[in-house]
């Protein structure tokens, strides 16, 4: 099989995983999971089922709305695989992706104001912890400047 066809298959598989992730995030309801409510739904209302409910619940808990950024990364990666453009993965690129997700989550946390529930919904645990750390040592203006750069 030609390398071009192998890359097309990989691109389609990555696209399928990204679409599954998008479907689970978009149709997430906290009533599907026992750690959000004491009487969860008997059948998951998530489009991807109980696996999608747990996946989306975990990602929203950790990353908040910045979990959608993973879908965008998956779409770009899929497109590059499908068109046979090789992305050379390296540790600095992976670290940059982690830092970018951390910055997006922190900015989402800071944009919610003082409402703790809204901050958690937007940014998850990671965004709240990092934005609180920056606010404590740099003040809100300094934190926004650092995150924006």
PyMOL commands that set and color helices and strands:
alter all, ss='L'
color gray80, all
select helices_A, chain A and resi 3-26+30-32+50-82+91-110+116-148
alter helices_A, ss='H'
color red, helices_A
deselect
rebuild
show_as cartoon
